[in-house]
Amino acid sequence: MRRLCQLEACPSQHKTRCTFCVHCNQVCSAFQPLSCPALSQAPYVCNACTNQHRCRLNKVYYDALSAHEHYQQHLRDSRSGCSFSEEELKALDEIVTPGLQKKQSLHHIYASRKNEFICSERTLYTLIYDRKLSCQKLDLPRAVRYRPRRTRKSHKVDATCRVGRTYSDYKAYLNEHPDVQPVQMDSVIGSLGGKVLLTLLFTNSDLMLLHLRDKNNAQSVLDYFDDLYKALGRDLFMKLFPVILTDNGSEFSNPRALEFDPLGRRRTRIFYCHPGRPDQKGALEHNHEFIRMVLPKSASFNHLTQAHMDRLASHINALIRKKLNDRTPLSTFSFFFGEDALRVFRLQRIEPEAVTLSRTLLPFPPQEGVTHTHSGLARARDT
């Protein structure tokens, strides 16, 4: 029997009987293929079937090379391109970019608004690096590194200040008193000969204090310690400052005056890092990066006041830290020591959205030698 398909363009041109036609399954609209029940269970292929040579049903074979090529292609397709729509990227950009413009860390932005993100913190870094958002890698607060500042020899008040106060002595003291939480101390230099910052970091909470000094000498440090001692009281001061680790700067070269109050009673202990080893107080050095976001190196502090430093310290201490289990240094410090010390330190709580570590936080220094003409153009005064 021929011409059952009733197709004018029959593949076999109706020369063979329909019983022997090998093309009817492809052209017949009523064809229903039969499948082997063995293909519905593992291993789902005919490779190991003993009846495959006698079976006339459609067969499925596993080829390792072609399967591997198909897998590799599928893997490349899944990892290429961006998995976010334009609307999703726009929503992420509206959250991330304003925070970075305020010099907030990406972790701070993510932790404070975690419920609004549809991706992980690591994915946000990837989107920034791939330029999927309007911000760039250089907008990240720690993307730009600074060269270490040069040091110079200076006069020491007590040439034997390091005797019994070396870093090895410091480690031995902590081993004997494991419950002591040390405080790290350093100076941040502005322009040469100008005002200087004294920084103190509580290592158990990452809270940093900033004190503006007119001169970088030992007396200015001692005056600040005496003021804190009077404001906090003896008991709270000794609780907050049991041990202080600092560097070998000349402003810290009178340790006995810092360790004892005017009545000769011990109030703290001073130890020194090894020369050229700022990493031994690395927590404080790391926090100095937040200061440099607002006050770059060589920037003058002469136009600033202590109120400006209190504002800067409040914003730095309001930054959410991953190491503190997504808490701020302010909240962690108040948990350990209460609110009384924070009031003495003049630190204020800042909402996460309002935290700013850009140069707009503090006033810019006045430009000396510049006047404004009636036309509105700034011109340098003739010298």
N, C-alpha and C positions, 0 to 999 in steps of 0.2 A: 504494500500500500504506500502510495506517494501523495504528496501535496496536502498533508494534514495541517501543516502550519499555514497554508494559504498565503504565503509570502512570495511576492514577485522576486525579491532579492534574497532568495534562499542561498545560504552559504554553500550547500552542495549542489545547487542549481537543479534540484529534484531528480538527480541522476541515480540516487540510491533510495532504497526503501526507508521509510521513516523508522523502521525497527532498527536499522543499522546506522542511522544518522548520529553523528557525534556532536552536532551543533544544535540540536533541538532544545537542549536544556538552556542554552543561552538566548534563544529567540522566543521561546514559548512563555507567554504571560501567566499561564496556569501551572507552570512547573513548581513543584514543592520538593526541595531536596531532602533526602533522608540522611540523618546523621547517626553515627555510631554511638551507642550508649556508653561506650568506654571513654569517649571524649568528655563526658560530663563529670569525670572524677580524675584524680591525680593518676598519672602525670600529665593528662590532658593532651597527649601527643601520641603518634602512632609509631614512634621509633622502635620501641621494644615489643610491638605486637607481633605474635607468631602467625597471624592470619592476614597480614598486610598484602601478601602477594596474591591471595585469592579474593580479597575484599574488593568490591566494585564501588563502594561509597567514597565520598570525598575524604581525603586524608589530610592530616595536619602533622607536619614534621618540625622538630626543633633543630635549628642550626645555630651553633654557639657564636660563630663569627658575625652573622647578621643580627642576632639578638644583642650582642655587645655593641655593635655600631648603632643600633636603634636606641639603646640605653644612653650611650654617650651623647647622641643628638638631643634626646629628651632632656638630659642633664644640662646641656649648654643652653637650650631654649628656656629652661626654668630659671636659670641664673642670669640671663642677659636682660637688658632693658630695666625699666623701673616698674615696680609692682604697685605704685601709687597712682591714682588718677590726678588730674590737674586740680580738681577741687580739694582733694586731700592734701596735696602739696601746698596749696595756697593756705589752707587752715593751719598747717604746721608752721609755715613761714610767718604767719601773723602772730604766732606765739613765741617762736625762737628768736627772730631777728630783733624785735624791740628789747628783749632781755639782754642780748649780746651787745647792743648799742649802749646799754647802761653798764657794760663790763661785768655783767653777772656771768658766773660760770655755767656751762651747759648742764652740769649736774644740779646746780641750784634751780635752774629753770625747770628741769624735768621733775625734780623732787617736789617743788612747790605746786606744780600743776599736773601731777601725774595722771589724774583721771581724764584729762583732756587730750592725752596723747594716744595715738593708735599704733605706736611702734615703741621699740625699746630705746634706751639711751644710746646704745652702740649704733643703732640704725640712724639716729640723728647725726652722729659724727660722719657716717658714710654719706648721707645726703648732702652734708656741708662740703665734704671733700670732693664729691662728684658734681658740685655746683648745681644741685637741684633746687636749692633755696637761694634767696637773694643775698644772704650773708655769705662771707667767704671764710676760708680757713684762718686768715690773718685777723678776723674779727674775734676769734676765740681769745680769751684773756691771756692764756699762757702759750700762745702759738709763737710769740716772738721772745727770744731769749736774750739776755743781756750779758755782756762780758763781765767777769769779776772785777770789782773795783781795785785800784791800786792802793797799797798801804805804805805808810812811811813811818819811820821810827820817831817816837815822841817821848817827851819827858815823863817819867814815872815818879809819883809821889813817894812810894815805898819800893825801893829796888828789890827787896826781899819778899814782895807780896805773894809770890808763887810758892814759897816754902810751906809745905803742908797743905797746899790748896790746888795741887795739880789735878789733871783729869783722872789719873790713877787713884789719887786720894778720894776723888769724887765717887768713882765706881766702888771703892772699898766701903765708903760711908753708906752708899745705897744698899750694898749687900748686908750691912749690919742693921740697916733701918729700911726694910723693904716696903713699909707702908708710907714712906715719905714721898710726896709728889713734888718734884723739883720745878723751879721757875727758871726760864731762860731769859737772858738780858743782853741787849746789844744797842748800838747806835746806828742811826741812818743819817748820812751826811747829805746836806743840800749843797749850796754853793760854798766854795772855800771861804772860811772866815765868817760865815753867816750863822743863822740859827740851825740847831741840830735837834733831831728827834731821839728820845730815849724810848726804847721798846721793851716791854716785858710780856712774856707769854706763859700762861698757865698750861702746862703740858697735859693735864688731865681733862681739860675742857677746850683747849685751843683758843681761849679768850686772850686777846692782845690789848695791852694798854699803850697809849701813845702820849708822851709828855714832851712838850716843846721847850727847849732850853736856849737861852741867848748865846751861850758859849759852850764849847765842847771841852769842859774841864771837870776835874774830880769834885769840885765844890758844888757845881750845879746838880750832879747826881746825888750827893749827900743831902743837899737842901730838899730835893724831891722825896728822898727816903724819910727824912725827918717830918715832912708835911704829911706823908701817908701814915707814919707811925702815930702822929697826934690825931689824925682824922679817924683812923680805924680802931685805935686802942691797942694796947699791948697784946692781949689775948688773940684778937682777930688777926692782927698783923703777923704774929708768929704762926698762926694756923695757915695763913695764905702764903707766907714766904719762909718756909722752913729751910730751904736750900735754894741757892741761886747759882746757876752756871752761866758764865760769861766768857768773853774773849780777853785778849791781852792788851786792850786799848788803854791809853794813859788815863782816860776818864774813870777807869775802874781800878786804878792802881793804889787806892787807899782802902783796902778791904776792912781793916780793923774799925775804921770810923763807920762803915756801913753795917758791920756785924754787931756793934754794941751801941746802945742808946746813950744819951748824955749822962746818965747815972752809972754807966759802966756795966749794965746788964746785957747779956747776949740776947739779940732779937732775931738773928738769922745766921747763915753760914754761906760764905762766898767760895766758889771754886772756879778754876780757869781751864779752858780748853787747851789742847796742845797748840803751839804756834802753827799757823797755816792750816788748821783743821776746822773750818766753819761747819763742816758736816756733823761735828759732834754736838752741835745744837741746831740740827737740820730743821726741826719743826719751826723754829723762829725764822730761819733763813727762808723757808718756804713761804711764810706769811708776809715777809717783806715784799714779795711779788705783788701782793694786793696794794701795798702802799705805792709801789712804782707804777701801777696802772693809773693812779691819780696824780702822783708827783714823780715824773720821770727823773732819771739821773741828771745831776748838775742843775736841776730846777731849784730856784731860790725859795727858802722858807721864810724870808724876812718879812714878807707882807702878811703872813698868817699869824693867827692867834691860837691860844689853847682851845677856844670854843670851836675853831675849825678842826682841830685835831680830834676833839671829842666827837664831832659829827662824822669824821672819817672813820674813827674807831667803831662807832655805832653801826655804820654800814658794813664794815668788814666783819664784825662779830655777828651780824644778822645774816651772813651768807651760810646757806645750808651746807653741811659737810657730810660726805659719804662715810668717813671714818667715825663719825658720831652717830651713826644709824639714822641719817637724815634729820638730825637736829642741828640747831645753831649753837655756836659757842656761848651766846648769852643764856639760852635756856639750860644748857648743860651746866654752866657755872652757877646759875641760881639754884639748880637742883643740889649741888654739892655745898654751897656756902650761903645761900639765901639772897635776899634782895638788898640787905643793908650795904654790903660792899659795892654793889652796882651803883647805888646812889652816891657813894663816896667817889667812885670812878667817873660819875657823870655820864654813864652810858644809857642810851635810850633804845627801846625796841622798835625795829623797823619792819613793816609788812613785807613779805617776800616780793610782791610786785613792785615795791618802791625802792628796793635795794639798788644802788647805783655806785659803780666803781669806775666811772669815766671822769675825765678831767673837768667836766662841768660841775662836779660836786663841790669843788672849792673855787674861790675867785682866782682869776689869772693874775700874775704879777704885773704891776704897772710897767709900761714900756718907757724906759728912760730915754730922753733925747728925742722924743717924737711929739710934734705939735700938730694941731688940726687947723688948716687955713679956712677962710670963709667959703671956699669952694667945696669943702667936705673931703678933700684929699689929704691923706696923712703924709707928711714930708719930714724928713730928718732935719733937726735943728743944726744950723751951721756951727761947726766947732772951730 
